């Protein structure tokens, strides 16, 4: 058994991965990947024995824990509440190349891609080795409190699927009439004995997606729209990577392990979308093409379906390719969210009324959604002043509670005792990020003003907030070092230059500027009320403010 120091608290994504490792859903994997397996999967989308496997299943850990681990050690894996779930026998502790992982798996190193952002912000080390459950009943106990009642492991689901063809359908979003049309058409291809396994991913997905509990309500509401006995709902605690083609291949392998015989793949499967519509991360049918190339090795038959849209003249959804000039109607996800936020009408052809009712209950527009505005920059750059000015302005109009988290104040209370090593600074930012995520989770606004010099720690704070269903806005206060040192209201730069203060950001310790902040402000050229108006204008453009700023 492990010593008390050899403990790792699982992130939500790692918790999902552990569940699927222990249940057999990730067969033939029996644990988190060692270095050779990790590199083989990244480079070739295969395990070292040649088996198809396109997505790394890794356990990322901080350097402080990696330094303590040796080969043969046992690492205790705990849930966030301290409940032990499993132990891992350490066979590999390694420092992966996150840029290499991003490029090979996602085809990009752009942090605008949510999967890439997650990889690049992960703790630096990986630990690999087989995992075993903590005890014989741990999976059952944990699932009963963590997952919906319909959840079943592969062992429990296979008998319920019967002996005929089983078509698995992956979704991370609520289903609408177009999904109904596509799945019904695919079922018809397989004959009257075929059944649909509605197998939605309920683990962490793309930031901004509707929470899993509300999506489950929508899936339950959609079941009566299928012929009696033809569809079965079983949620999957899968953490989406948004890896497009590779993820489609992975999804098919997982559904094979659950006993499905066929897997439906539509347009833009597991696609993260793009901030620039003309530059998507993946071609719309790249996932289908990759599955077609590997179909003989999958052990499950891919069913490749075209894009569907609504035909007003036929009053049904149909393949867009068969319209032949006939006008078709569609409603984008962006437009749907806008109409929900504005409480505008949703056309009957788009979605069943039961689903729209659930989405109206679930959707939280800008005036209700939790929000974290994170000001980062050098000491004396103007972060705290901007955050304070914004707090006073928001209090005039916002219905959400405003919480101001200043880095110096937090260090005095929440982070008392921490020093200024990289590890302590990261821990300080992790604590601030956790508090901010709680504010966002309960629908409030947290304004954080903290130097937060390291990109990895800021990325971890972003992850905590988005997993709490909040919106994270990074404001880089880019005031040059010379201007900050000239202001020096606390006399810190002078002391640092004199050698009285060590590890001082910008002088004797680095500051890592954000690569893709939502907002950039330089208070040497925009000060006081002017800077505040620029900030408010940018926040309004991003659509995160309610009220009448």
C-alpha positions as a printed NumPy array, in Angstrom:
array([[  0.   ,   0.   ,   0.   ],
       [  1.205,   3.523,  -0.73 ],
       [  2.623,   5.873,   1.859],
       [  0.511,   8.958,   2.671],
       [  2.799,  11.153,   0.534],
       [  2.288,   9.117,  -2.647],
       [ -1.193,  10.378,  -3.396],
       [ -2.622,  12.028,  -6.487],
       [ -6.013,  13.784,  -6.559],
       [ -7.646,  13.118,  -9.915],
       [ -8.86 ,  15.926, -12.149],
       [-12.346,  15.489, -13.671],
       [-10.813,  14.285, -16.929],
       [ -8.511,  11.825, -15.164],
       [-11.441,  10.576, -13.088],
       [-13.326,   9.722, -16.282],
       [-10.272,   8.038, -17.78 ],
       [ -9.822,   5.939, -14.64 ],
       [-13.45 ,   4.823, -14.731],
       [-13.134,   3.664, -18.336],
       [ -9.797,   1.944, -17.7  ],
       [-11.162,  -0.01 , -14.745],
       [-14.452,  -0.898, -16.454],
       [-12.809,  -2.263, -19.607],
       [-14.144,   0.475, -21.882],
       [-10.532,   1.348, -22.813],
       [ -9.541,  -2.265, -23.587],
       [ -6.794,  -3.331, -24.286],
       [ -5.39 ,  -0.625, -21.985],
       [ -4.963,  -1.679, -18.373],
       [ -3.522,   1.56 , -17.042],
       [ -2.186,   5.003, -17.806],
       [  0.357,   5.017, -20.618],
       [  4.108,   4.715, -20.065],
       [  6.509,   6.758, -22.164],
       [  6.945,   4.218, -24.981],
       [  3.186,   3.734, -25.323],
       [  2.541,   7.471, -25.178],
       [  5.044,   8.192, -27.95 ],
       [  3.776,   5.317, -30.101],
       [  0.187,   6.561, -29.835],
       [  1.174,  10.145, -30.623],
       [  3.316,   9.229, -33.64 ],
       [  1.377,   6.318, -35.138],
       [ -2.085,   6.245, -33.481],
       [ -1.194,   2.706, -32.423],
       [ -0.069,   0.879, -29.31 ],
       [  3.431,  -0.661, -29.397],
       [  1.898,  -4.043, -30.356],
       [  0.324,  -2.463, -33.454],
       [ -3.26 ,  -2.2  , -32.151],
       [ -5.171,   0.9  , -33.228],
       [ -5.381,   3.481, -30.448],
       [ -5.352,   7.169, -31.436],
       [ -5.623,   9.143, -28.155],
       [ -3.053,   9.244, -25.302],
       [ -4.481,   8.161, -21.935],
       [ -2.065,   9.829, -19.536],
       [ -1.908,  10.757, -15.871],
       [ -0.365,  14.216, -15.576],
       [  1.232,  15.093, -12.23 ],
       [  3.142,  18.071, -10.802],
       [  6.92 ,  18.052, -10.533],
       [  6.768,  17.876,  -6.735],
       [  5.047,  14.477,  -6.916],
       [  7.149,  13.239,  -9.844],
       [ 10.326,  13.79 ,  -7.797],
       [  9.015,  11.456,  -5.075],
       [  8.02 ,   8.584,  -7.353],
       [ 10.248,   5.643,  -8.197],
       [  9.678,   2.6  , -10.378],
       [  7.682,   0.005,  -8.478],
       [  6.057,   2.526,  -6.145],
       [  2.321,   2.448,  -5.58 ],
       [  0.447,   5.703,  -6.16 ],
       [ -2.921,   6.172,  -4.474],
       [ -5.513,   7.788,  -6.775],
       [ -8.152,   9.798,  -4.942],
       [-11.345,  11.585,  -5.862],
       [-11.445,  15.307,  -5.089],
       [-13.192,  14.58 ,  -1.765],
       [-10.337,  12.302,  -0.635],
       [-12.08 ,   8.989,  -1.358],
       [ -9.544,   6.445,  -2.694],
       [-10.597,   4.916,  -6.007],
       [ -7.563,   2.98 ,  -7.228],
       [ -3.854,   2.442,  -6.955],
       [ -1.324,   2.669,  -9.771],
       [  1.859,   0.571,  -9.912],
       [  4.489,   2.964, -11.249],
       [  6.319,   1.68 , -14.342],
       [  7.256,   5.014, -15.9  ],
       [  7.714,   8.642, -14.799],
       [  8.532,  10.912, -17.713],
       [  8.542,  14.455, -19.006],
       [  6.481,  14.48 , -22.239],
       [  6.795,  16.982, -25.054],
       [  3.431,  18.773, -24.897],
       [  3.997,  20.579, -28.2  ],
       [  4.712,  17.235, -29.881],
       [  1.579,  15.736, -28.324],
       [ -0.549,  18.661, -29.489],
       [  0.73 ,  18.584, -33.055],
       [  0.523,  14.809, -33.574],
       [ -2.824,  14.206, -31.855],
       [ -4.687,  17.444, -32.672],
       [ -2.854,  18.518, -35.8  ],
       [ -2.285,  21.926, -34.213],
       [ -0.373,  23.728, -31.472],
       [ -2.839,  26.64 , -31.434],
       [ -4.16 ,  27.159, -27.868],
       [ -7.414,  28.424, -29.39 ],
       [ -8.145,  24.711, -29.889],
       [ -9.672,  23.58 , -26.549],
       [ -7.896,  20.212, -26.667],
       [ -4.537,  21.831, -27.352],
       [ -5.156,  24.359, -24.577],
       [ -5.782,  21.512, -22.148],
       [ -2.594,  19.709, -23.17 ],
       [ -0.398,  22.809, -22.982],
       [ -1.745,  23.808, -19.554],
       [ -1.391,  20.325, -18.029],
       [  1.107,  19.611, -15.221],
       [  4.528,  18.883, -16.732],
       [  5.104,  15.214, -15.824],
       [  3.309,  11.97 , -16.676],
       [  3.241,   8.793, -14.608],
       [  2.376,   5.482, -16.234],
       [  1.459,   2.043, -14.981],
       [ -1.4  ,  -0.438, -14.516],
       [ -4.317,   0.523, -12.269],
       [ -6.354,  -1.643,  -9.935],
       [ -9.545,  -0.679,  -8.068],
       [ -9.118,   0.233,  -4.424],
       [-11.518,  -2.557,  -3.467],
       [-14.072,  -4.832,  -5.079],
       [-17.022,  -2.443,  -4.712],
       [-15.388,   0.918,  -5.425],
       [-16.702,   1.281,  -8.993],
       [-20.268,   0.554,  -7.98 ],
       [-20.146,   2.907,  -4.994],
       [-18.549,   5.745,  -6.922],
       [-20.856,   5.413,  -9.93 ],
       [-23.955,   5.531,  -7.751],
       [-23.141,   9.067,  -6.605],
       [-21.222,  10.443,  -9.607],
       [-23.095,   9.255, -12.711],
       [-26.745,   9.195, -13.854],
       [-28.86 ,   6.154, -13.001],
       [-28.764,   4.949, -16.643],
       [-24.963,   4.507, -16.568],
       [-23.754,   0.967, -17.253],
       [-20.295,  -0.535, -17.575],
       [-19.529,  -2.648, -20.666],
       [-20.114,  -5.801, -18.624],
       [-23.564,  -4.604, -17.563],
       [-24.583,  -3.058, -20.873],
       [-23.78 ,  -5.912, -23.264],
       [-26.627,  -8.216, -22.077],
       [-29.143,  -5.385, -22.505],
       [-28.139,  -4.849, -26.14 ],
       [-29.336,  -8.245, -27.341],
       [-27.925, -10.255, -30.246],
       [-28.957,  -8.189, -33.278],
       [-27.167,  -5.21 , -34.857],
       [-26.469,  -2.367, -32.43 ],
       [-25.836,   1.114, -33.778],
       [-23.963,   3.372, -31.321],
       [-24.408,   7.123, -31.562],
       [-22.005,   9.577, -29.92 ],
       [-23.116,  13.048, -28.892],
       [-21.947,  15.713, -26.476],
       [-24.799,  18.121, -27.27 ],
       [-28.579,  17.89 , -26.918],
       [-30.287,  16.105, -29.814],
       [-32.681,  17.853, -32.193],
       [-34.806,  16.809, -35.167],
       [-31.773,  16.556, -37.489],
       [-30.172,  14.026, -35.112],
       [-33.407,  12.088, -34.988],
       [-33.556,  11.975, -38.784],
       [-29.943,  10.83 , -39.136],
       [-30.162,   8.095, -36.489],
       [-33.494,   6.811, -37.828],
       [-32.106,   6.655, -41.365],
       [-29.034,   4.763, -40.137],
       [-31.222,   2.312, -38.225],
       [-33.259,   1.661, -41.343],
       [-30.072,   0.708, -43.187],
       [-29.459,  -2.048, -40.619],
       [-32.938,  -3.523, -40.721],
       [-35.883,  -3.954, -38.332],
       [-33.89 ,  -5.92 , -35.734],
       [-31.313,  -3.175, -35.221],
       [-31.266,  -1.135, -32.03 ],
       [-29.832,   2.294, -31.293],
       [-27.408,   2.749, -28.406],
       [-27.669,   6.408, -27.503],
       [-24.298,   6.742, -25.758],
       [-23.666,  10.421, -24.947],
       [-20.399,  11.637, -23.443],
       [-21.12 ,  13.177, -20.036],
       [-17.554,  13.898, -18.918],
       [-15.79 ,  17.24 , -19.445],
       [-16.38 ,  18.512, -22.982],
       [-15.802,  21.83 , -24.719],
       [-16.004,  24.949, -22.533],
       [-19.443,  26.513, -22.942],
       [-21.307,  23.252, -23.539],
       [-24.534,  22.776, -21.596],
       [-24.036,  20.929, -18.322],
       [-24.343,  17.145, -18.444],
       [-27.33 ,  16.973, -16.067],
       [-29.418,  19.13 , -18.413],
       [-28.241,  17.212, -21.467],
       [-29.348,  13.979, -19.795],
       [-32.817,  15.471, -19.358],
       [-32.89 ,  16.257, -23.063],
       [-31.776,  12.72 , -24.008],
       [-34.53 ,  11.216, -21.85 ],
       [-37.049,  13.49 , -23.563],
       [-35.921,  12.36 , -27.025],
       [-36.308,   8.593, -26.401],
       [-40.103,   8.438, -27.066],
       [-39.461,   9.767, -30.584],
       [-37.979,   6.382, -31.548],
       [-40.087,   3.251, -32.162],
       [-40.737,   1.33 , -28.949],
       [-37.872,  -0.924, -27.976],
       [-35.515,   0.383, -30.677],
       [-33.39 ,   2.775, -28.563],
       [-31.529,   2.426, -25.27 ],
       [-29.928,   5.316, -23.369],
       [-26.711,   4.775, -21.413],
       [-24.453,   7.764, -20.654],
       [-20.691,   7.413, -21.032],
       [-18.346,   9.14 , -18.532],
       [-15.963,  10.085, -21.311],
       [-13.873,  13.255, -21.255],
       [-13.968,  14.655, -24.78 ],
       [-10.668,  15.795, -26.307],
       [-12.248,  17.501, -29.366],
       [ -9.568,  15.835, -31.526],
       [-11.687,  15.521, -34.653],
       [-10.677,  12.566, -36.867],
       [ -8.555,  10.824, -34.24 ],
       [-11.307,  11.173, -31.689],
       [-13.843,   9.608, -34.067],
       [-11.582,   6.573, -34.388],
       [-11.281,   6.435, -30.586],
       [-15.035,   6.708, -30.096],
       [-15.577,   3.772, -32.438],
       [-13.102,   1.569, -30.523],
       [-14.787,   2.419, -27.214],
       [-18.253,   1.53 , -28.585],
       [-16.859,  -1.757, -29.874],
       [-15.781,  -2.513, -26.313],
       [-19.365,  -1.899, -25.139],
       [-20.721,  -4.455, -27.595],
       [-21.98 ,  -2.236, -30.432],
       [-21.667,  -3.66 , -33.942],
       [-21.959,  -0.362, -35.844],
       [-20.944,   3.241, -35.124],
       [-22.587,   6.293, -36.677],
       [-20.274,   9.102, -37.804],
       [-21.649,  12.324, -39.251],
       [-20.183,  15.579, -40.448],
       [-17.469,  17.269, -38.307],
       [-17.381,  14.547, -35.65 ],
       [-15.759,  15.767, -32.384],
       [-14.852,  19.04 , -34.069],
       [-14.104,  21.957, -31.715],
       [-15.263,  24.554, -34.212],
       [-13.16 ,  27.622, -34.834],
       [-13.002,  31.221, -33.741],
       [-12.382,  31.992, -37.423],
       [-15.169,  30.287, -39.463],
       [-13.122,  30.288, -42.665],
       [-10.28 ,  28.403, -40.925],
       [-11.714,  25.27 , -39.254],
       [ -9.307,  22.947, -37.468],
       [-10.471,  19.919, -39.493],
       [-12.156,  19.406, -42.882],
       [-15.848,  18.557, -42.378],
       [-15.567,  14.911, -43.493],
       [-12.012,  14.153, -42.298],
       [-13.314,  11.904, -39.507],
       [-15.342,   9.81 , -41.945],
       [-12.345,   9.442, -44.253],
       [-10.096,   8.257, -41.408],
       [-12.627,   5.672, -40.219],
       [-13.117,   4.412, -43.764],
       [ -9.353,   3.864, -44.107],
       [ -9.217,   1.813, -40.895],
       [-12.611,   0.107, -41.115],
       [-11.134,  -3.391, -41.547],
       [ -9.162,  -3.117, -38.297],
       [-11.751,  -1.505, -36.044],
       [-13.886,  -4.489, -35.102],
       [-16.958,  -2.286, -35.551],
       [-18.597,  -1.112, -38.785],
       [-18.631,   2.658, -39.389],
       [-21.912,   4.052, -40.703],
       [-21.031,   7.294, -42.509],
       [-23.927,   9.73 , -42.745],
       [-24.185,  12.996, -44.72 ],
       [-25.205,  16.377, -43.374],
       [-28.968,  16.831, -42.926],
       [-31.021,  20.049, -43.145],
       [-34.733,  20.938, -43.072],
       [-36.766,  21.101, -46.26 ],
       [-39.762,  23.457, -45.874],
       [-41.417,  22.038, -48.995],
       [-41.133,  18.425, -47.83 ],
       [-41.538,  19.334, -44.142],
       [-38.785,  16.978, -43.047],
       [-35.036,  16.792, -42.61 ],
       [-33.115,  15.347, -45.53 ],
       [-29.505,  15.015, -46.778],
       [-28.328,  18.425, -47.946],
       [-26.66 ,  16.779, -50.951],
       [-30.061,  15.641, -52.258],
       [-31.651,  19.106, -52.297],
       [-30.539,  19.883, -55.901],
       [-31.111,  23.602, -55.483],
       [-34.135,  23.296, -53.219],
       [-33.919,  25.837, -50.365],
       [-33.108,  24.26 , -47.004],
       [-33.165,  25.733, -43.499],
       [-30.646,  25.328, -40.699],
       [-30.114,  26.85 , -37.265],
       [-26.511,  27.119, -36.081],
       [-25.488,  26.474, -32.511],
       [-24.518,  30.125, -32.148],
       [-27.937,  31.282, -33.349],
       [-29.693,  28.769, -31.102],
       [-27.81 ,  30.062, -28.046],
       [-28.608,  33.658, -29.006],
       [-32.324,  32.892, -29.299],
       [-32.343,  31.023, -26.022],
       [-30.579,  33.914, -24.281],
       [-33.035,  36.409, -25.768],
       [-36.01 ,  34.122, -25.09 ],
       [-36.893,  34.24 , -28.782],
       [-38.914,  31.644, -30.667],
       [-37.247,  28.401, -31.765],
       [-38.866,  26.964, -34.912],
       [-40.874,  23.772, -34.467],
       [-38.931,  22.062, -37.248],
       [-35.667,  22.468, -35.346],
       [-36.285,  20.49 , -32.156],
       [-39.022,  18.717, -30.196],
       [-40.861,  21.054, -27.797],
       [-39.795,  18.962, -24.789],
       [-36.124,  19.518, -25.642],
       [-36.561,  23.259, -26.188],
       [-38.335,  23.538, -22.824],
       [-35.395,  21.829, -21.109],
       [-32.87 ,  24.037, -22.893],
       [-34.734,  27.179, -21.884],
       [-34.568,  26.032, -18.271],
       [-30.899,  25.108, -18.566],
       [-29.548,  27.976, -20.575],
       [-27.922,  30.759, -18.646],
       [-27.297,  33.832, -20.736],
       [-24.697,  36.519, -20.148],
       [-26.72 ,  38.063, -17.337],
       [-26.693,  34.82 , -15.278],
       [-23.617,  32.835, -16.276],
       [-20.686,  32.754, -13.856],
       [-17.776,  34.902, -15.044],
       [-14.109,  35.212, -14.103],
       [-12.108,  38.148, -15.452],
       [ -8.442,  37.405, -14.791],
       [ -6.034,  40.376, -14.925],
       [ -2.402,  39.295, -15.388],
       [  0.705,  41.411, -15.836],
       [  3.786,  42.722, -14.067],
       [  3.735,  44.328, -10.654],
       [  2.526,  47.964, -10.95 ],
       [  1.131,  47.33 , -14.442],
       [ -2.31 ,  48.554, -13.334],
       [ -4.102,  45.239, -12.74 ],
       [ -5.555,  46.046,  -9.337],
       [ -6.597,  49.545, -10.376],
       [ -8.403,  48.235, -13.457],
       [-10.076,  45.454, -11.486],
       [-11.224,  47.922,  -8.842],
       [-12.573,  50.384, -11.413],
       [-14.402,  47.558, -13.179],
       [-15.882,  46.296,  -9.889],
       [-17.319,  49.722,  -9.093],
       [-18.752,  50.059, -12.605],
       [-20.311,  46.584, -12.645],
       [-21.936,  47.136,  -9.265],
       [-24.054,  49.865, -10.886],
       [-25.802,  47.491, -13.316],
       [-24.958,  43.826, -12.734],
       [-27.415,  41.511, -10.995],
       [-24.591,  39.058, -10.291],
       [-22.553,  39.355,  -7.095],
       [-19.082,  40.854,  -7.643],
       [-16.063,  39.353,  -5.839],
       [-12.693,  41.073,  -6.093],
       [ -9.702,  38.764,  -5.557],
       [ -6.479,  40.774,  -5.334],
       [ -3.247,  38.779,  -5.393],
       [ -1.663,  40.64 ,  -2.478],
       [ -4.76 ,  40.273,  -0.302],
       [ -5.066,  36.567,  -1.106],
       [ -1.422,  36.007,  -0.155],
       [ -2.049,  37.644,   3.203],
       [ -4.944,  35.332,   4.078],
       [ -5.599,  32.316,   1.833],
       [ -1.947,  31.743,   0.862],
       [ -0.17 ,  32.774,   4.051],
       [  3.032,  30.762,   4.403],
       [  3.682,  30.305,   0.71 ],
       [  6.951,  31.669,  -0.632],
       [  7.923,  32.804,  -4.11 ],
       [  9.393,  29.667,  -5.62 ],
       [  7.783,  28.516,  -8.837],
       [  5.976,  25.732,  -6.978],
       [  4.606,  28.127,  -4.342],
       [  3.549,  30.659,  -6.938],
       [  1.724,  27.966,  -8.895],
       [  0.015,  26.804,  -5.7  ],
       [ -1.053,  30.38 ,  -4.94 ],
       [ -2.626,  30.74 ,  -8.39 ],
       [ -4.272,  27.334,  -8.052],
       [ -5.923,  28.485,  -4.814],
       [ -7.107,  31.737,  -6.385],
       [ -8.401,  29.808,  -9.391],
       [-10.316,  27.412,  -7.15 ],
       [-11.999,  30.248,  -5.242],
       [-12.805,  32.019,  -8.518],
       [-14.32 ,  28.802,  -9.903],
       [-16.615,  28.554,  -6.868],
       [-17.786,  32.127,  -7.458],
       [-18.467,  31.28 , -11.124],
       [-20.176,  28.007, -10.273],
       [-22.749,  29.919,  -8.243],
       [-23.376,  32.485, -10.971],
       [-21.193,  35.306,  -9.624],
       [-18.444,  37.441, -11.126],
       [-14.881,  37.116,  -9.828],
       [-12.385,  39.826, -10.746],
       [ -8.872,  38.472, -10.18 ],
       [ -5.847,  40.776, -10.115],
       [ -2.717,  38.647,  -9.749],
       [  0.678,  38.741, -11.458],
       [  0.294,  34.991, -12.209],
       [  3.589,  34.925, -14.108],
       [  3.469,  31.351, -15.425],
       [  1.277,  30.301, -18.342],
       [  0.725,  26.789, -16.994],
       [ -0.807,  28.016, -13.731],
       [ -3.068,  30.455, -15.588],
       [ -4.164,  27.605, -17.821],
       [ -5.024,  25.526, -14.76 ],
       [ -7.114,  28.412, -13.408],
       [ -8.944,  28.625, -16.747],
       [ -9.635,  24.885, -16.614],
       [-11.057,  25.085, -13.085],
       [-13.406,  27.894, -14.088],
       [-14.631,  26.338, -17.33 ],
       [-15.213,  22.993, -15.604],
       [-17.414,  24.916, -13.153],
       [-19.445,  26.08 , -16.208],
       [-18.091,  29.606, -15.915],
       [-16.684,  31.919, -18.576],
       [-12.983,  32.774, -18.252],
       [-11.69 ,  36.029, -19.727],
       [ -7.94 ,  36.673, -19.568],
       [ -6.969,  40.352, -19.589],
       [ -3.266,  40.87 , -20.237],
       [ -2.213,  44.219, -18.795],
       [  0.834,  44.587, -21.03 ],
       [  2.329,  47.761, -19.503],
       [  6.102,  47.674, -20.248],
       [  8.58 ,  46.821, -17.502],
       [ 10.227,  50.253, -17.63 ],
       [  6.913,  51.996, -16.962],
       [  6.067,  49.6  , -14.115],
       [  9.483,  50.172, -12.52 ],
       [  9.105,  53.93 , -12.89 ],
       [  5.745,  53.847, -11.071],
       [  6.923,  51.422,  -8.357],
       [  4.279,  52.48 ,  -5.767],
       [  5.523,  49.944,  -3.196],
       [  9.231,  50.417,  -3.879],
       [  9.569,  46.774,  -4.887],
       [ 11.485,  47.229,  -8.131],
       [ 14.126,  49.37 ,  -6.417],
       [ 14.579,  46.718,  -3.728],
       [ 14.718,  43.937,  -6.319],
       [ 17.328,  45.78 ,  -8.401],
       [ 19.345,  46.339,  -5.226],
       [ 19.266,  42.628,  -4.481],
       [ 17.089,  42.938,  -1.386],
       [ 14.25 ,  40.913,  -2.981],
       [ 14.979,  37.701,  -4.863],
       [ 12.741,  35.9  ,  -7.361],
       [ 11.059,  39.163,  -8.343],
       [  8.99 ,  38.908, -11.519],
       [ 10.454,  40.904, -14.391],
       [ 13.811,  41.428, -12.647],
       [ 15.154,  38.117, -11.337],
       [ 12.258,  35.803, -12.275],
       [ 10.508,  35.437, -15.638],
       [  7.037,  36.53 , -16.697],
       [  5.417,  34.39 , -19.41 ],
       [  3.043,  36.641, -21.425],
       [ -0.237,  35.049, -22.559],
       [ -0.232,  33.765, -26.142],
       [ -3.927,  34.324, -26.83 ],
       [ -5.525,  36.519, -24.146],
       [ -9.08 ,  37.634, -24.799],
       [ -8.145,  41.268, -24.087],
       [ -4.859,  43.225, -24.09 ],
       [ -4.514,  46.621, -22.395],
       [ -1.437,  48.819, -21.943],
       [ -1.988,  51.303, -19.112],
       [  0.981,  53.402, -20.2  ],
       [ -1.149,  54.565, -23.146],
       [ -4.65 ,  53.987, -21.735],
       [ -5.148,  55.068, -18.139],
       [ -7.979,  55.459, -15.658],
       [-11.429,  56.047, -17.136],
       [-10.122,  55.668, -20.693],
       [ -8.729,  52.195, -19.966],
       [-11.947,  51.231, -18.214],
       [-14.052,  52.237, -21.247],
       [-11.819,  50.197, -23.56 ],
       [-12.15 ,  47.238, -21.197],
       [-15.947,  47.561, -21.004],
       [-16.161,  47.827, -24.78 ],
       [-14.14 ,  44.617, -25.199],
       [-16.17 ,  42.738, -22.572],
       [-19.376,  43.819, -24.295],
       [-17.988,  42.667, -27.647],
       [-17.263,  39.258, -26.107],
       [-20.872,  39.066, -24.903],
       [-20.117,  38.298, -21.254],
       [-21.808,  41.27 , -19.562],
       [-25.449,  41.659, -18.634],
       [-27.234,  44.856, -17.693],
       [-26.713,  48.133, -19.564],
       [-23.03 ,  49.   , -19.448]])
